Amino acid sequence: MDIFTFPDKASGGFGYAYLAMAFMFIVAKITLTKLKKADQKAKEEVARIELEMKNHNSVKNNPNSF
């Protein structure tokens, strides 16, 4: 049996296929959640770095500021 084909109900022993499918959905949900968190963290880091660069450039270009 491959992952996407379920055995015939008449032959019996098909419960493991539903368990495997449930496990795959749980793993997919966990993976997507982790990827979304990592993406959000990366966006925040990029925004922080851009703000630091902007502040650094404004101080560098303005000789009267301390």
PDB file of N, H, CA, C and O in Angstrom:
ATOM      1  N   MET A   1       0.836  -1.175   0.000  1.00  0.00           N
ATOM      2  CA  MET A   1       0.000   0.000   0.000  1.00  0.00           C
ATOM      3  C   MET A   1       0.888   1.247   0.000  1.00  0.00           C
ATOM      4  O   MET A   1       1.778   1.383   0.839  1.00  0.00           O
ATOM      5  N   ASP A   2       0.643   2.129  -0.924  1.00  0.00           N
ATOM      6  H   ASP A   2      -0.080   2.018  -1.606  1.00  0.00           H
ATOM      7  CA  ASP A   2       1.362   3.389  -0.868  1.00  0.00           C
ATOM      8  C   ASP A   2       0.552   4.389  -0.040  1.00  0.00           C
ATOM      9  O   ASP A   2      -0.560   4.075   0.385  1.00  0.00           O
ATOM     10  N   ILE A   3       1.079   5.555   0.188  1.00  0.00           N
ATOM     11  H   ILE A   3       1.983   5.810  -0.157  1.00  0.00           H
ATOM     12  CA  ILE A   3       0.510   6.501   1.150  1.00  0.00           C
ATOM     13  C   ILE A   3      -0.907   6.946   0.772  1.00  0.00           C
ATOM     14  O   ILE A   3      -1.749   7.118   1.654  1.00  0.00           O
ATOM     15  N   PHE A   4      -1.180   7.131  -0.505  1.00  0.00           N
ATOM     16  H   PHE A   4      -0.497   6.990  -1.221  1.00  0.00           H
ATOM     17  CA  PHE A   4      -2.444   7.728  -0.913  1.00  0.00           C
ATOM     18  C   PHE A   4      -3.519   6.719  -1.314  1.00  0.00           C
ATOM     19  O   PHE A   4      -4.621   7.120  -1.689  1.00  0.00           O
ATOM     20  N   THR A   5      -3.230   5.442  -1.246  1.00  0.00           N
ATOM     21  H   THR A   5      -2.334   5.116  -0.942  1.00  0.00           H
ATOM     22  CA  THR A   5      -4.208   4.419  -1.611  1.00  0.00           C
ATOM     23  C   THR A   5      -4.607   3.658  -0.353  1.00  0.00           C
ATOM     24  O   THR A   5      -3.755   3.108   0.344  1.00  0.00           O
ATOM     25  N   PHE A   6      -5.893   3.630  -0.070  1.00  0.00           N
ATOM     26  H   PHE A   6      -6.585   4.077  -0.636  1.00  0.00           H
ATOM     27  CA  PHE A   6      -6.384   2.901   1.095  1.00  0.00           C
ATOM     28  C   PHE A   6      -6.822   1.501   0.678  1.00  0.00           C
ATOM     29  O   PHE A   6      -7.356   1.309  -0.414  1.00  0.00           O
ATOM     30  N   PRO A   7      -6.594   0.537   1.544  1.00  0.00           N
ATOM     31  CA  PRO A   7      -7.037  -0.815   1.225  1.00  0.00           C
ATOM     32  C   PRO A   7      -8.564  -0.923   1.222  1.00  0.00           C
ATOM     33  O   PRO A   7      -9.261  -0.073   1.777  1.00  0.00           O
ATOM     34  N   ASP A   8      -9.049  -1.946   0.610  1.00  0.00           N
ATOM     35  H   ASP A   8      -8.483  -2.636   0.159  1.00  0.00           H
ATOM     36  CA  ASP A   8     -10.496  -2.180   0.530  1.00  0.00           C
ATOM     37  C   ASP A   8     -11.042  -2.472   1.924  1.00  0.00           C
ATOM     38  O   ASP A   8     -10.455  -3.257   2.669  1.00  0.00           O
ATOM     39  N   LYS A   9     -12.168  -1.840   2.280  1.00  0.00           N
ATOM     40  H   LYS A   9     -12.644  -1.202   1.675  1.00  0.00           H
ATOM     41  CA  LYS A   9     -12.758  -2.042   3.610  1.00  0.00           C
ATOM     42  C   LYS A   9     -13.215  -3.485   3.799  1.00  0.00           C
ATOM     43  O   LYS A   9     -13.220  -3.997   4.919  1.00  0.00           O
ATOM     44  N   ALA A  10     -13.592  -4.128   2.724  1.00  0.00           N
ATOM     45  H   ALA A  10     -13.588  -3.712   1.815  1.00  0.00           H
ATOM     46  CA  ALA A  10     -14.079  -5.499   2.821  1.00  0.00           C
ATOM     47  C   ALA A  10     -12.969  -6.463   3.230  1.00  0.00           C
ATOM     48  O   ALA A  10     -13.235  -7.488   3.859  1.00  0.00           O
ATOM     49  N   SER A  11     -11.735  -6.140   2.879  1.00  0.00           N
ATOM     50  H   SER A  11     -11.519  -5.307   2.369  1.00  0.00           H
ATOM     51  CA  SER A  11     -10.631  -7.040   3.220  1.00  0.00           C
ATOM     52  C   SER A  11     -10.199  -6.886   4.672  1.00  0.00           C
ATOM     53  O   SER A  11      -9.492  -7.746   5.199  1.00  0.00           O
ATOM     54  N   GLY A  12     -10.612  -5.804   5.328  1.00  0.00           N
ATOM     55  H   GLY A  12     -11.185  -5.106   4.900  1.00  0.00           H
ATOM     56  CA  GLY A  12     -10.259  -5.600   6.730  1.00  0.00           C
ATOM     57  C   GLY A  12      -8.848  -5.073   6.892  1.00  0.00           C
ATOM     58  O   GLY A  12      -8.072  -5.054   5.936  1.00  0.00           O
ATOM     59  N   GLY A  13      -8.514  -4.644   8.098  1.00  0.00           N
ATOM     60  H   GLY A  13      -9.145  -4.659   8.874  1.00  0.00           H
ATOM     61  CA  GLY A  13      -7.173  -4.157   8.386  1.00  0.00           C
ATOM     62  C   GLY A  13      -6.876  -2.809   7.771  1.00  0.00           C
ATOM     63  O   GLY A  13      -5.735  -2.542   7.397  1.00  0.00           O
ATOM     64  N   PHE A  14      -7.870  -1.958   7.658  1.00  0.00           N
ATOM     65  H   PHE A  14      -8.798  -2.175   7.962  1.00  0.00           H
ATOM     66  CA  PHE A  14      -7.642  -0.654   7.031  1.00  0.00           C
ATOM     67  C   PHE A  14      -7.477   0.466   8.054  1.00  0.00           C
ATOM     68  O   PHE A  14      -7.284   1.617   7.663  1.00  0.00           O
ATOM     69  N   GLY A  15      -7.546   0.173   9.321  1.00  0.00           N
ATOM     70  H   GLY A  15      -7.703  -0.762   9.638  1.00  0.00           H
ATOM     71  CA  GLY A  15      -7.442   1.200  10.364  1.00  0.00           C
ATOM     72  C   GLY A  15      -6.097   1.888  10.398  1.00  0.00           C
ATOM     73  O   GLY A  15      -6.023   3.077  10.706  1.00  0.00           O
ATOM     74  N   TYR A  16      -5.033   1.172  10.092  1.00  0.00           N
ATOM     75  H   TYR A  16      -5.093   0.206   9.842  1.00  0.00           H
ATOM     76  CA  TYR A  16      -3.705   1.771  10.134  1.00  0.00           C
ATOM     77  C   TYR A  16      -3.566   2.874   9.091  1.00  0.00           C
ATOM     78  O   TYR A  16      -2.794   3.812   9.294  1.00  0.00           O
ATOM     79  N   ALA A  17      -4.284   2.788   7.993  1.00  0.00           N
ATOM     80  H   ALA A  17      -4.911   2.026   7.827  1.00  0.00           H
ATOM     81  CA  ALA A  17      -4.208   3.815   6.957  1.00  0.00           C
ATOM     82  C   ALA A  17      -4.758   5.138   7.487  1.00  0.00           C
ATOM     83  O   ALA A  17      -4.204   6.200   7.205  1.00  0.00           O
ATOM     84  N   TYR A  18      -5.844   5.076   8.254  1.00  0.00           N
ATOM     85  H   TYR A  18      -6.294   4.213   8.484  1.00  0.00           H
ATOM     86  CA  TYR A  18      -6.406   6.291   8.818  1.00  0.00           C
ATOM     87  C   TYR A  18      -5.484   6.871   9.886  1.00  0.00           C
ATOM     88  O   TYR A  18      -5.371   8.091  10.006  1.00  0.00           O
ATOM     89  N   LEU A  19      -4.838   6.031  10.647  1.00  0.00           N
ATOM     90  H   LEU A  19      -4.930   5.040  10.550  1.00  0.00           H
ATOM     91  CA  LEU A  19      -3.870   6.511  11.636  1.00  0.00           C
ATOM     92  C   LEU A  19      -2.679   7.167  10.948  1.00  0.00           C
ATOM     93  O   LEU A  19      -2.196   8.209  11.390  1.00  0.00           O
ATOM     94  N   ALA A  20      -2.212   6.559   9.872  1.00  0.00           N
ATOM     95  H   ALA A  20      -2.605   5.712   9.513  1.00  0.00           H
ATOM     96  CA  ALA A  20      -1.093   7.136   9.128  1.00  0.00           C
ATOM     97  C   ALA A  20      -1.484   8.491   8.543  1.00  0.00           C
ATOM     98  O   ALA A  20      -0.692   9.433   8.562  1.00  0.00           O
ATOM     99  N   MET A  21      -2.685   8.583   8.034  1.00  0.00           N
ATOM    100  H   MET A  21      -3.328   7.818   8.018  1.00  0.00           H
ATOM    101  CA  MET A  21      -3.142   9.844   7.462  1.00  0.00           C
ATOM    102  C   MET A  21      -3.262  10.920   8.550  1.00  0.00           C
ATOM    103  O   MET A  21      -2.870  12.064   8.322  1.00  0.00           O
ATOM    104  N   ALA A  22      -3.782  10.582   9.696  1.00  0.00           N
ATOM    105  H   ALA A  22      -4.101   9.652   9.881  1.00  0.00           H
ATOM    106  CA  ALA A  22      -3.896  11.532  10.802  1.00  0.00           C
ATOM    107  C   ALA A  22      -2.510  11.995  11.249  1.00  0.00           C
ATOM    108  O   ALA A  22      -2.300  13.178  11.514  1.00  0.00           O
ATOM    109  N   PHE A  23      -1.572  11.060  11.331  1.00  0.00           N
ATOM    110  H   PHE A  23      -1.743  10.098  11.116  1.00  0.00           H
ATOM    111  CA  PHE A  23      -0.194  11.400  11.702  1.00  0.00           C
ATOM    112  C   PHE A  23       0.419  12.363  10.685  1.00  0.00           C
ATOM    113  O   PHE A  23       1.098  13.316  11.067  1.00  0.00           O
ATOM    114  N   MET A  24       0.184  12.121   9.395  1.00  0.00           N
ATOM    115  H   MET A  24      -0.368  11.347   9.085  1.00  0.00           H
ATOM    116  CA  MET A  24       0.716  13.006   8.363  1.00  0.00           C
ATOM    117  C   MET A  24       0.136  14.409   8.494  1.00  0.00           C
ATOM    118  O   MET A  24       0.864  15.389   8.331  1.00  0.00           O
ATOM    119  N   PHE A  25      -1.158  14.528   8.786  1.00  0.00           N
ATOM    120  H   PHE A  25      -1.750  13.733   8.918  1.00  0.00           H
ATOM    121  CA  PHE A  25      -1.763  15.844   8.954  1.00  0.00           C
ATOM    122  C   PHE A  25      -1.191  16.569  10.171  1.00  0.00           C
ATOM    123  O   PHE A  25      -0.979  17.781  10.123  1.00  0.00           O
ATOM    124  N   ILE A  26      -0.941  15.851  11.247  1.00  0.00           N
ATOM    125  H   ILE A  26      -1.113  14.866  11.286  1.00  0.00           H
ATOM    126  CA  ILE A  26      -0.355  16.458  12.441  1.00  0.00           C
ATOM    127  C   ILE A  26       1.052  16.954  12.148  1.00  0.00           C
ATOM    128  O   ILE A  26       1.412  18.067  12.532  1.00  0.00           O
ATOM    129  N   VAL A  27       1.842  16.144  11.476  1.00  0.00           N
ATOM    130  H   VAL A  27       1.549  15.240  11.164  1.00  0.00           H
ATOM    131  CA  VAL A  27       3.206  16.546  11.122  1.00  0.00           C
ATOM    132  C   VAL A  27       3.183  17.757  10.186  1.00  0.00           C
ATOM    133  O   VAL A  27       3.993  18.670  10.342  1.00  0.00           O
ATOM    134  N   ALA A  28       2.273  17.775   9.225  1.00  0.00           N
ATOM    135  H   ALA A  28       1.615  17.033   9.098  1.00  0.00           H
ATOM    136  CA  ALA A  28       2.165  18.904   8.309  1.00  0.00           C
ATOM    137  C   ALA A  28       1.791  20.177   9.064  1.00  0.00           C
ATOM    138  O   ALA A  28       2.341  21.242   8.785  1.00  0.00           O
ATOM    139  N   LYS A  29       0.871  20.083  10.008  1.00  0.00           N
ATOM    140  H   LYS A  29       0.424  19.217  10.235  1.00  0.00           H
ATOM    141  CA  LYS A  29       0.449  21.244  10.795  1.00  0.00           C
ATOM    142  C   LYS A  29       1.614  21.793  11.608  1.00  0.00           C
ATOM    143  O   LYS A  29       1.829  23.004  11.643  1.00  0.00           O
ATOM    144  N   ILE A  30       2.363  20.918  12.259  1.00  0.00           N
ATOM    145  H   ILE A  30       2.188  19.934  12.231  1.00  0.00           H
ATOM    146  CA  ILE A  30       3.517  21.340  13.053  1.00  0.00           C
ATOM    147  C   ILE A  30       4.560  22.001  12.162  1.00  0.00           C
ATOM    148  O   ILE A  30       5.123  23.035  12.522  1.00  0.00           O
ATOM    149  N   THR A  31       4.816  21.409  11.005  1.00  0.00           N
ATOM    150  H   THR A  31       4.359  20.569  10.712  1.00  0.00           H
ATOM    151  CA  THR A  31       5.806  21.956  10.080  1.00  0.00           C
ATOM    152  C   THR A  31       5.391  23.344   9.586  1.00  0.00           C
ATOM    153  O   THR A  31       6.210  24.261   9.552  1.00  0.00           O
ATOM    154  N   LEU A  32       4.141  23.494   9.211  1.00  0.00           N
ATOM    155  H   LEU A  32       3.475  22.749   9.239  1.00  0.00           H
ATOM    156  CA  LEU A  32       3.671  24.794   8.731  1.00  0.00           C
ATOM    157  C   LEU A  32       3.731  25.854   9.823  1.00  0.00           C
ATOM    158  O   LEU A  32       4.080  27.005   9.557  1.00  0.00           O
ATOM    159  N   THR A  33       3.395  25.474  11.039  1.00  0.00           N
ATOM    160  H   THR A  33       3.111  24.540  11.256  1.00  0.00           H
ATOM    161  CA  THR A  33       3.459  26.421  12.153  1.00  0.00           C
ATOM    162  C   THR A  33       4.886  26.895  12.381  1.00  0.00           C
ATOM    163  O   THR A  33       5.125  28.086  12.579  1.00  0.00           O
ATOM    164  N   LYS A  34       5.834  25.965  12.353  1.00  0.00           N
ATOM    165  H   LYS A  34       5.640  24.998  12.192  1.00  0.00           H
ATOM    166  CA  LYS A  34       7.238  26.328  12.544  1.00  0.00           C
ATOM    167  C   LYS A  34       7.739  27.202  11.403  1.00  0.00           C
ATOM    168  O   LYS A  34       8.488  28.150  11.636  1.00  0.00           O
ATOM    169  N   LEU A  35       7.343  26.902  10.188  1.00  0.00           N
ATOM    170  H   LEU A  35       6.734  26.131   9.999  1.00  0.00           H
ATOM    171  CA  LEU A  35       7.763  27.713   9.048  1.00  0.00           C
ATOM    172  C   LEU A  35       7.190  29.127   9.117  1.00  0.00           C
ATOM    173  O   LEU A  35       7.878  30.091   8.782  1.00  0.00           O
ATOM    174  N   LYS A  36       5.939  29.256   9.547  1.00  0.00           N
ATOM    175  H   LYS A  36       5.380  28.473   9.820  1.00  0.00           H
ATOM    176  CA  LYS A  36       5.331  30.578   9.677  1.00  0.00           C
ATOM    177  C   LYS A  36       6.034  31.401  10.751  1.00  0.00           C
ATOM    178  O   LYS A  36       6.271  32.594  10.562  1.00  0.00           O
ATOM    179  N   LYS A  37       6.371  30.770  11.882  1.00  0.00           N
ATOM    180  H   LYS A  37       6.179  29.801  12.035  1.00  0.00           H
ATOM    181  CA  LYS A  37       7.079  31.473  12.947  1.00  0.00           C
ATOM    182  C   LYS A  37       8.461  31.907  12.479  1.00  0.00           C
ATOM    183  O   LYS A  37       8.887  33.025  12.767  1.00  0.00           O
ATOM    184  N   ALA A  38       9.159  31.044  11.768  1.00  0.00           N
ATOM    185  H   ALA A  38       8.813  30.135  11.534  1.00  0.00           H
ATOM    186  CA  ALA A  38      10.495  31.373  11.270  1.00  0.00           C
ATOM    187  C   ALA A  38      10.425  32.515  10.261  1.00  0.00           C
ATOM    188  O   ALA A  38      11.289  33.392  10.258  1.00  0.00           O
ATOM    189  N   ASP A  39       9.407  32.513   9.410  1.00  0.00           N
ATOM    190  H   ASP A  39       8.705  31.801   9.412  1.00  0.00           H
ATOM    191  CA  ASP A  39       9.241  33.577   8.428  1.00  0.00           C
ATOM    192  C   ASP A  39       8.965  34.905   9.115  1.00  0.00           C
ATOM    193  O   ASP A  39       9.527  35.931   8.733  1.00  0.00           O
ATOM    194  N   GLN A  40       8.110  34.895  10.119  1.00  0.00           N
ATOM    195  H   GLN A  40       7.652  34.061  10.430  1.00  0.00           H
ATOM    196  CA  GLN A  40       7.794  36.120  10.856  1.00  0.00           C
ATOM    197  C   GLN A  40       9.033  36.647  11.571  1.00  0.00           C
ATOM    198  O   GLN A  40       9.277  37.853  11.582  1.00  0.00           O
ATOM    199  N   LYS A  41       9.812  35.758  12.164  1.00  0.00           N
ATOM    200  H   LYS A  41       9.615  34.778  12.155  1.00  0.00           H
ATOM    201  CA  LYS A  41      11.024  36.154  12.870  1.00  0.00           C
ATOM    202  C   LYS A  41      12.037  36.757  11.893  1.00  0.00           C
ATOM    203  O   LYS A  41      12.703  37.740  12.218  1.00  0.00           O
ATOM    204  N   ALA A  42      12.153  36.176  10.709  1.00  0.00           N
ATOM    205  H   ALA A  42      11.612  35.377  10.445  1.00  0.00           H
ATOM    206  CA  ALA A  42      13.075  36.697   9.704  1.00  0.00           C
ATOM    207  C   ALA A  42      12.639  38.080   9.231  1.00  0.00           C
ATOM    208  O   ALA A  42      13.479  38.960   9.042  1.00  0.00           O
ATOM    209  N   LYS A  43      11.337  38.284   9.037  1.00  0.00           N
ATOM    210  H   LYS A  43      10.654  37.569   9.190  1.00  0.00           H
ATOM    211  CA  LYS A  43      10.842  39.601   8.621  1.00  0.00           C
ATOM    212  C   LYS A  43      11.117  40.655   9.691  1.00  0.00           C
ATOM    213  O   LYS A  43      11.498  41.780   9.369  1.00  0.00           O
ATOM    214  N   GLU A  44      10.928  40.300  10.950  1.00  0.00           N
ATOM    215  H   GLU A  44      10.618  39.386  11.211  1.00  0.00           H
ATOM    216  CA  GLU A  44      11.205  41.237  12.031  1.00  0.00           C
ATOM    217  C   GLU A  44      12.685  41.579  12.094  1.00  0.00           C
ATOM    218  O   GLU A  44      13.048  42.730  12.334  1.00  0.00           O
ATOM    219  N   GLU A  45      13.530  40.599  11.884  1.00  0.00           N
ATOM    220  H   GLU A  45      13.235  39.663  11.689  1.00  0.00           H
ATOM    221  CA  GLU A  45      14.977  40.821  11.896  1.00  0.00           C
ATOM    222  C   GLU A  45      15.398  41.747  10.757  1.00  0.00           C
ATOM    223  O   GLU A  45      16.221  42.640  10.955  1.00  0.00           O
ATOM    224  N   VAL A  46      14.839  41.540   9.573  1.00  0.00           N
ATOM    225  H   VAL A  46      14.170  40.814   9.412  1.00  0.00           H
ATOM    226  CA  VAL A  46      15.145  42.398   8.429  1.00  0.00           C
ATOM    227  C   VAL A  46      14.689  43.824   8.710  1.00  0.00           C
ATOM    228  O   VAL A  46      15.418  44.771   8.413  1.00  0.00           O
ATOM    229  N   ALA A  47      13.502  43.995   9.273  1.00  0.00           N
ATOM    230  H   ALA A  47      12.910  43.226   9.514  1.00  0.00           H
ATOM    231  CA  ALA A  47      12.996  45.327   9.600  1.00  0.00           C
ATOM    232  C   ALA A  47      13.887  46.010  10.635  1.00  0.00           C
ATOM    233  O   ALA A  47      14.146  47.210  10.538  1.00  0.00           O
ATOM    234  N   ARG A  48      14.355  45.254  11.619  1.00  0.00           N
ATOM    235  H   ARG A  48      14.145  44.279  11.698  1.00  0.00           H
ATOM    236  CA  ARG A  48      15.240  45.816  12.641  1.00  0.00           C
ATOM    237  C   ARG A  48      16.557  46.265  12.032  1.00  0.00           C
ATOM    238  O   ARG A  48      17.047  47.349  12.349  1.00  0.00           O
ATOM    239  N   ILE A  49      17.132  45.456  11.168  1.00  0.00           N
ATOM    240  H   ILE A  49      16.734  44.575  10.910  1.00  0.00           H
ATOM    241  CA  ILE A  49      18.398  45.796  10.527  1.00  0.00           C
ATOM    242  C   ILE A  49      18.234  47.018   9.623  1.00  0.00           C
ATOM    243  O   ILE A  49      19.097  47.896   9.607  1.00  0.00           O
ATOM    244  N   GLU A  50      17.138  47.078   8.876  1.00  0.00           N
ATOM    245  H   GLU A  50      16.438  46.365   8.889  1.00  0.00           H
ATOM    246  CA  GLU A  50      16.894  48.231   8.011  1.00  0.00           C
ATOM    247  C   GLU A  50      16.758  49.510   8.840  1.00  0.00           C
ATOM    248  O   GLU A  50      17.263  50.561   8.444  1.00  0.00           O
ATOM    249  N   LEU A  51      16.084  49.429   9.983  1.00  0.00           N
ATOM    250  H   LEU A  51      15.674  48.575  10.305  1.00  0.00           H
ATOM    251  CA  LEU A  51      15.938  50.593  10.853  1.00  0.00           C
ATOM    252  C   LEU A  51      17.293  51.032  11.398  1.00  0.00           C
ATOM    253  O   LEU A  51      17.580  52.228  11.440  1.00  0.00           O
ATOM    254  N   GLU A  52      18.126  50.085  11.815  1.00  0.00           N
ATOM    255  H   GLU A  52      17.893  49.114  11.781  1.00  0.00           H
ATOM    256  CA  GLU A  52      19.458  50.419  12.307  1.00  0.00           C
ATOM    257  C   GLU A  52      20.295  51.076  11.221  1.00  0.00           C
ATOM    258  O   GLU A  52      21.001  52.051  11.482  1.00  0.00           O
ATOM    259  N   MET A  53      20.219  50.548  10.005  1.00  0.00           N
ATOM    260  H   MET A  53      19.646  49.757   9.793  1.00  0.00           H
ATOM    261  CA  MET A  53      20.980  51.129   8.900  1.00  0.00           C
ATOM    262  C   MET A  53      20.493  52.542   8.596  1.00  0.00           C
ATOM    263  O   MET A  53      21.298  53.434   8.330  1.00  0.00           O
ATOM    264  N   LYS A  54      19.191  52.744   8.633  1.00  0.00           N
ATOM    265  H   LYS A  54      18.537  52.019   8.849  1.00  0.00           H
ATOM    266  CA  LYS A  54      18.614  54.053   8.363  1.00  0.00           C
ATOM    267  C   LYS A  54      19.068  55.061   9.416  1.00  0.00           C
ATOM    268  O   LYS A  54      19.435  56.189   9.088  1.00  0.00           O
ATOM    269  N   ASN A  55      19.041  54.648  10.679  1.00  0.00           N
ATOM    270  H   ASN A  55      18.743  53.732  10.946  1.00  0.00           H
ATOM    271  CA  ASN A  55      19.482  55.526  11.760  1.00  0.00           C
ATOM    272  C   ASN A  55      20.967  55.823  11.656  1.00  0.00           C
ATOM    273  O   ASN A  55      21.392  56.959  11.863  1.00  0.00           O
ATOM    274  N   HIS A  56      21.748  54.819  11.338  1.00  0.00           N
ATOM    275  H   HIS A  56      21.403  53.896  11.169  1.00  0.00           H
ATOM    276  CA  HIS A  56      23.197  54.992  11.205  1.00  0.00           C
ATOM    277  C   HIS A  56      23.515  55.947  10.059  1.00  0.00           C
ATOM    278  O   HIS A  56      24.381  56.811  10.192  1.00  0.00           O
ATOM    279  N   ASN A  57      22.820  55.794   8.937  1.00  0.00           N
ATOM    280  H   ASN A  57      22.117  55.091   8.828  1.00  0.00           H
ATOM    281  CA  ASN A  57      23.069  56.663   7.790  1.00  0.00           C
ATOM    282  C   ASN A  57      22.646  58.099   8.074  1.00  0.00           C
ATOM    283  O   ASN A  57      23.315  59.033   7.631  1.00  0.00           O
ATOM    284  N   SER A  58      21.553  58.294   8.801  1.00  0.00           N
ATOM    285  H   SER A  58      21.009  57.536   9.161  1.00  0.00           H
ATOM    286  CA  SER A  58      21.112  59.657   9.106  1.00  0.00           C
ATOM    287  C   SER A  58      22.089  60.345  10.052  1.00  0.00           C
ATOM    288  O   SER A  58      22.312  61.548   9.921  1.00  0.00           O
ATOM    289  N   VAL A  59      22.677  59.620  11.000  1.00  0.00           N
ATOM    290  H   VAL A  59      22.496  58.642  11.107  1.00  0.00           H
ATOM    291  CA  VAL A  59      23.676  60.184  11.903  1.00  0.00           C
ATOM    292  C   VAL A  59      24.957  60.474  11.140  1.00  0.00           C
ATOM    293  O   VAL A  59      25.588  61.506  11.366  1.00  0.00           O
ATOM    294  N   LYS A  60      25.342  59.604  10.264  1.00  0.00           N
ATOM    295  H   LYS A  60      24.830  58.766  10.080  1.00  0.00           H
ATOM    296  CA  LYS A  60      26.579  59.764   9.497  1.00  0.00           C
ATOM    297  C   LYS A  60      26.480  60.959   8.544  1.00  0.00           C
ATOM    298  O   LYS A  60      27.462  61.676   8.353  1.00  0.00           O
ATOM    299  N   ASN A  61      25.312  61.178   7.949  1.00  0.00           N
ATOM    300  H   ASN A  61      24.514  60.595   8.104  1.00  0.00           H
ATOM    301  CA  ASN A  61      25.127  62.250   6.980  1.00  0.00           C
ATOM    302  C   ASN A  61      24.872  63.611   7.632  1.00  0.00           C
ATOM    303  O   ASN A  61      24.953  64.637   6.956  1.00  0.00           O
ATOM    304  N   ASN A  62      24.573  63.638   8.909  1.00  0.00           N
ATOM    305  H   ASN A  62      24.508  62.804   9.458  1.00  0.00           H
ATOM    306  CA  ASN A  62      24.293  64.889   9.613  1.00  0.00           C
ATOM    307  C   ASN A  62      25.427  65.147  10.603  1.00  0.00           C
ATOM    308  O   ASN A  62      25.425  64.571  11.691  1.00  0.00           O
ATOM    309  N   PRO A  63      26.385  65.987  10.262  1.00  0.00           N
ATOM    310  CA  PRO A  63      27.553  66.186  11.153  1.00  0.00           C
ATOM    311  C   PRO A  63      27.215  66.922  12.441  1.00  0.00           C
ATOM    312  O   PRO A  63      27.985  66.838  13.398  1.00  0.00           O
ATOM    313  N   ASN A  64      26.094  67.640  12.507  1.00  0.00           N
ATOM    314  H   ASN A  64      25.469  67.708  11.730  1.00  0.00           H
ATOM    315  CA  ASN A  64      25.725  68.373  13.719  1.00  0.00           C
ATOM    316  C   ASN A  64      25.114  67.505  14.796  1.00  0.00           C
ATOM    317  O   ASN A  64      24.993  67.944  15.939  1.00  0.00           O
ATOM    318  N   SER A  65      24.722  66.278  14.463  1.00  0.00           N
ATOM    319  H   SER A  65      24.820  65.921  13.534  1.00  0.00           H
ATOM    320  CA  SER A  65      24.100  65.398  15.451  1.00  0.00           C
ATOM    321  C   SER A  65      25.168  64.659  16.241  1.00  0.00           C
ATOM    322  O   SER A  65      26.281  64.448  15.760  1.00  0.00           O
ATOM    323  N   PHE A  66      24.820  64.275  17.438  1.00  0.00           N
ATOM    324  H   PHE A  66      23.916  64.446  17.829  1.00  0.00           H
ATOM    325  CA  PHE A  66      25.775  63.579  18.294  1.00  0.00           C
ATOM    326  C   PHE A  66      25.422  62.151  18.439  1.00  0.00           C
ATOM    327  O   PHE A  66      26.121  61.410  19.129  1.00  0.00           O
TER     328      PHE A  66
END
